[in-house]
């Protein structure tokens, strides 16, 4: 299992921003696609307390459900950029 897990929705520009940063940094991650209907995103709600995506889990840094693309990108930069 990957240490980085990203809950994402295809076509979501905020999710794409995070995916681009993960790819730019050459990081392997597990992608978990979520349903289009917010109310059906029970897995996202369990890990982050809300229904929005993207949400990142980073087991190496104790992140159990970080929402908000800008926060995720800043976290990735701070912890994974060379």
SULJO-V394530 format. One record per pair of residues at least 24 apart in sequence whose ideal C-beta (glycine too) atoms are under 10 Angstrom apart, sorted by the first residue. I is the first residue (numbers start at 1). J is the second residue. D is the distance in whole Angstrom. If there is no record, write none. Layout:
I | J | D
I | J | D
//
This chain:
1 | 30 | 7
1 | 59 | 8
2 | 27 | 9
2 | 28 | 6
2 | 29 | 5
2 | 30 | 4
2 | 31 | 9
2 | 57 | 9
2 | 58 | 10
2 | 59 | 8
3 | 27 | 9
3 | 28 | 8
3 | 29 | 8
3 | 30 | 9
3 | 57 | 9
3 | 58 | 7
3 | 59 | 4
3 | 60 | 5
3 | 61 | 9
4 | 28 | 7
4 | 29 | 4
4 | 30 | 7
4 | 31 | 10
4 | 56 | 7
4 | 57 | 7
4 | 58 | 6
4 | 59 | 8
4 | 60 | 8
4 | 61 | 9
4 | 63 | 9
4 | 76 | 9
4 | 80 | 9
5 | 29 | 7
5 | 30 | 5
5 | 31 | 8
5 | 32 | 6
5 | 47 | 9
5 | 55 | 9
5 | 56 | 7
5 | 57 | 4
5 | 58 | 8
5 | 59 | 8
5 | 63 | 10
5 | 65 | 10
6 | 30 | 7
6 | 31 | 6
6 | 32 | 7
6 | 33 | 10
6 | 53 | 9
6 | 54 | 6
6 | 55 | 7
6 | 56 | 6
6 | 57 | 8
6 | 58 | 10
6 | 72 | 8
7 | 31 | 8
7 | 32 | 5
7 | 33 | 8
7 | 34 | 5
7 | 41 | 8
7 | 43 | 7
7 | 44 | 5
7 | 47 | 7
7 | 48 | 8
7 | 52 | 9
7 | 53 | 5
7 | 54 | 6
7 | 55 | 4
7 | 56 | 8
7 | 57 | 8
7 | 65 | 8
7 | 67 | 9
8 | 32 | 7
8 | 33 | 6
8 | 34 | 7
8 | 44 | 10
8 | 53 | 6
8 | 54 | 5
8 | 55 | 8
8 | 56 | 10
9 | 33 | 7
9 | 34 | 5
9 | 35 | 8
9 | 36 | 7
9 | 38 | 10
9 | 41 | 9
9 | 44 | 9
9 | 52 | 9
9 | 53 | 5
9 | 54 | 8
10 | 34 | 9
10 | 36 | 9
11 | 36 | 9
12 | 36 | 10
12 | 52 | 9
12 | 53 | 6
12 | 54 | 7
12 | 69 | 9
13 | 69 | 9
14 | 52 | 8
14 | 53 | 7
14 | 54 | 6
14 | 67 | 10
14 | 68 | 8
14 | 69 | 4
14 | 70 | 9
14 | 72 | 9
14 | 73 | 10
15 | 53 | 6
15 | 54 | 4
15 | 55 | 9
15 | 69 | 7
15 | 72 | 10
16 | 54 | 9
16 | 69 | 9
17 | 54 | 8
17 | 69 | 5
17 | 70 | 8
17 | 72 | 8
17 | 73 | 6
18 | 53 | 9
18 | 54 | 5
18 | 55 | 9
18 | 56 | 7
18 | 66 | 10
18 | 68 | 10
18 | 69 | 5
18 | 70 | 9
18 | 71 | 10
18 | 72 | 5
18 | 73 | 6
18 | 75 | 10
18 | 76 | 8
19 | 54 | 8
19 | 69 | 10
20 | 73 | 9
21 | 69 | 9
21 | 72 | 8
21 | 73 | 5
21 | 74 | 9
21 | 75 | 10
21 | 76 | 5
21 | 77 | 7
21 | 80 | 9
21 | 81 | 9
22 | 56 | 9
22 | 72 | 9
22 | 73 | 9
22 | 76 | 7
22 | 80 | 9
24 | 73 | 10
24 | 76 | 9
24 | 77 | 10
24 | 80 | 10
24 | 81 | 9
25 | 73 | 10
25 | 76 | 6
25 | 77 | 8
25 | 79 | 10
25 | 80 | 5
25 | 81 | 6
25 | 82 | 8
26 | 80 | 9
26 | 82 | 10
27 | 58 | 10
27 | 76 | 7
27 | 79 | 10
27 | 80 | 6
29 | 56 | 8
29 | 57 | 9
29 | 58 | 9
29 | 76 | 10
30 | 57 | 9
32 | 57 | 9
//
